[in-house]
Amino acid sequence: MIGIEALTGILLVCIIAAFALGAPVGLALGGIAMGIGYITWGDALFNVIPTTLESTHFSFILLAIPLYIYMGQLLTRSGIGDAMFNASQMLIGRIRGSLAISVIVVCSMIGAMVGIIGAGIMTSGSIALRPMLERGYDKRLALGVIMAGGGLGILIPPSIPMIMFASSTQNSVGRMFIGALVPALITIVLLIAYVVISCKLNPKRAPLDAVPDVLPTAKEKLLTARDGLLSLLLIVAVLGSIIMGIATPTESGAIGVVGAIVLAILFKRFKPRMVQKAGMQAALLVSVALWIIVGASVFSNFHLLMGVQNMVAGFTQDLGLPPIVIIMLFQLIMLLLGFIIDEFIIVLICAPIFTPIAVALGYDPIWFGILMILNIEIAVQTPPYGFALFYLKGIAPPDVTMLDIYKSILPFVLLKLCVLITVMMFPELVTWLPDLLMD
């Protein structure tokens, strides 16, 4: 019988080799678990598969994922990004760095609608990157704000990784969503403050926009404000229905889909072709996500049944370290994992193992979950192999190199690291609002 320590080492080596060979993530994780499980357990291993499928594909919580992804696809094709961007620009006015600030604001709003990193980066990058470069913005600032703002997609509810965390650890999605609001607000304020201060210290980073030859009329301003307000109302409808107890997170996803269709009609972008394309793209993304969920869940369940949780708990006890240091070790492990795998897999692998240990140490599971999300947001954007870095490279002009992207993200990663440390030191930043609104 292979010991759990040796088994863990074998699993990690096999995973790294599979990823290096370019194997599909879900099939690699599930296949490795089944192969090694069959060698160690024999036919008994196949009992894990039906129970895993039942707990994943038949989970009411996970039904929210396709709804939020479909809502995001509808929104990105309905002109919502342009509407939010124009309203944000009008609200901020003619100040140095206004375009960069608008990117952060718009990414925050997009993140509040779609719940994944890629959507914010791709949408804001396609809308704002070229205009910022054409207006003389410093390349690093332009790239950095798009990357940093796009990462907010998993920190601002409704976050898909938060749903996965709640599902895999049997915690409340609503409490997760509400607990993330204060850390998300702190992050947004810090990002905007950095843009304002850095542009003030070095005006060459963001030249002032020229006064347009033809100023917008009062009617045009009113229409811009209306479109931005309607976009904001959709966020309020999705999150407000959860906070007020009107709808579950899954039901609020359905509300968001209906709201996205209504906005498309109001913006005169609603066409059967648009709905079809949004549906096809959402189906593709959901299929990929569900394969990853199944593969990672089979892997996690096999590893848990082999006793990895007891191994980790025993290891932490043997170290004799204070509980907060154990939490910091978990953060370091997840940060390193973010260099090679995306946010979904980190949550599905680490949440079932680390969360019960954190709870046994006396910590709130919602607080630990938000720490995990903050950590993953940093990890997938950290050079050299942060997963999200390549989203931006895919839409950047040809003269933008990976080195440019690496340099652009470093100050923003440090800011987000400050938020992670602050939330770790002051758990009330996460727990206060859910306790106030839901208990």
C-alpha positions, 0 to 999 in steps of 0.5 A: 500500500502506497503511503499518502505522502508518496501518493501525493508526490506521485499525483503532483508529478503526474499533474505537472507532466500532464499540463506540460504536455498540454493535456486538457485540464479536466481529463488530466486531473480525472484520468490521473486520479482514476489511473493511480486510484485503480492501481492502489484501490482496484475496482473500488475506485469506481465507486468514487465516480458516480458519487462525484457526478451526483454531487457536482452536476446535480448541485443546485448551487452550481446551476448558477454558473451557466446562468451567470456565464450566459448573462455575461455573454449577453452583456458583452454583446449588447453594448453594455461595456460601451455604455458603462465606459461612456458613463464612467468617462462623463462622470469622472470628467477631464482629469489626468488618468481619467481613461485609466480610472474608467477602465477600473470602474468598468472592470468592477461593473463587468466583474459584478455581472460575469464573475470570471477574470477573462471577461473583464480583461477581454472586454476592457482591453478591446474597448480601452487599450488602443484608445489609451495608447493612442492618447499617449498613456504610458504603456505599462499603466495602460496594460496594468490597469486592464489586467488589475481591473479584469482580475476583479471579476472573481472578487466582486459577486457574483463570482464563479470561484466563490460559487465553487468554493461554497459548493465544495465546502458546503458554505453559504454562497450568499455570505460569500458574496456579501463578505467579499464586498468590503475587500472588493471596495478596498481594492478598487479604491487602492487601484484608483488612488494609485492611478491618480497619485502616480499620474500626479507625480509623473504627468507623462504617464497620462496626458490630459485629454484634449477639449473636444471641438464639439461638446456633447449636448444635454440630451446626449449626456442624459442618454449616456447617464441613462445607459450607465444607470440601467447597467448599474440597476442590473447589478443592484437587481442581481446582488440586491435580490440575494442580500434582501433574501428575495432570491437564491444566488441561482435564482438571481442568475436567472434574474440577471439573464432576463435583465441582460435581455431587457438591456439589449432591447433598450440599447437596440442591440437585441437580435436573434443572431446575438442571442444565438451567438451568446448561447453558443459561446456560453454553452462552450464555456460551461462545457469546459467549466463542467469538465474541469469541475468533474475532473478536479472533483474526482481528483480531490475526492480520491485524494481526500479519501486517501487521507490527505486532509489528515496528512496536512493537519498532522503536518501542521500540528507537527510544525508547532506553528501558530494558527495564523502562520498555518494560514499563511502557509496555505496562502503560499501554496495557493500562490505557487499553484496559481503560476501553473493552473487557473482559478477554478482548479485551485479552488476545487483542489484546495478548498476541500483540503484547507478549509476544514483545517482552517475551521479546526484552527478556529477561523471562519470559513467565509473569511478563509474563502475570501482569503483564497479568492484574494490569493488566487486573484493575485496568483493568476496575474503574477509573472512569469506564468500567471494564467491571466497574463496571457488573456491580455497578450491575446488582445494587445497590439503586436508591439506589446511584449510579454515583458511589457505585461510583466512589468505593468502588473507588478505595482498592482500585484503589490497593492492587491497583496496589501489587501490580502494581508489587511484582510488576513489581519482584520477578519472583521472586514469580511465577517462584519457585513454578512453577520449584519445582513444575514444573521 
